Amino acid sequence: NISGKATVIFLSALLFLALTSFNFLFTVFHQIFFPQGNWMFATDSLIITTFPTPFFTSIAIKIFLLTLPIGILFILVSIHLEHDRKRERH
């Protein structure tokens, strides 16, 4: 139950930040995962031409759309298991 709620809350906060402060979120993400500062590339670099912005946008959306239902599923399974446990006691 807690992990499902944490997942949904985290994803909701992430979505809110992405919609309201994308540049800030983008910078913080890269500072966390690339602390050495090597995440800025020229627009004609191989990595940018191989993996353009739509690729990363698509991956982020897919991760979000796969993770959110899993968090909701955890919550629902937790509720179901708690209901079964209470029913067994009576």
N, C-alpha and C positions, 0 to 999 in steps of 0.2 A: 504494500500500500504506500509506504513512504517513498520507495524508489519510483513508483509510477507517478506520484504527485510531484516529486522532485523533478522528474523528467518533463512533465507537462509545464510546470512553473518555469524551469530553465529555458525550455523552448519558447514559451510565451515571451519571456524577457528578451531572449535573443531576437525573436521576430520583431518585437517592439523597437529594439535598438536598431535593427537592420532597416526598419521602415522610417525611423525618425533621425538616426545619426549614423548612416551607413559609413561615411568616411572615418568617423571615430572608431566604429567597430572594426572596420577593415584594418586600420592602423594598429589597434590593440591586439587583434588576432595575430598579425604578422610580427609584432614585437614579442609576443609570448612564444610563438613557435619558431621564430628566426631571431633569437636575441643577438646574434652576431651582426645583424643589420644587413644581411645580404639578400633581402627580398625585393629590392627595387631593381628593375631591369629596363633596358632601353626598349622602345616600342618595336624595334626590328630584331630583338634578340630571339634566339631559337626557341626558348621556352615560351615566350609570348606568342610567337607565330604558330607554334605547335599546339599550345593550349590557350586559345583566345578567351576573353572574358565570358562569352556565352557558355563555354565549357564549364567554368567554375560556377557560374550561376546555375546551370542545370544540375550539377553535382550537389550543390548546396540545397536546392529545392528537393531533390530526390532524397537526400539524407533526412531533411526535415519531415517529408511526407512518409518516410518509412519509420522514423523514430517516434513521432507523435502517436500513431496508433499503437505502438508497442507500449508506450507509457500508459495510455488509456486502457489497454488490455491488462496490464499489471494491476491497475486500480480495480477493474471489474472482477478479475480473478480473486483479488484480495477480498472484495465485498462478498463474492460467492462463497469463498472458503470460510469467512467469518460467519456468514449466515448458516452454513452447514454445521459449523462447530456449535453454534447456539442451539440449533435444532436437535443435535445429538444429546445435549445436556438435559433437555426436557423430555 
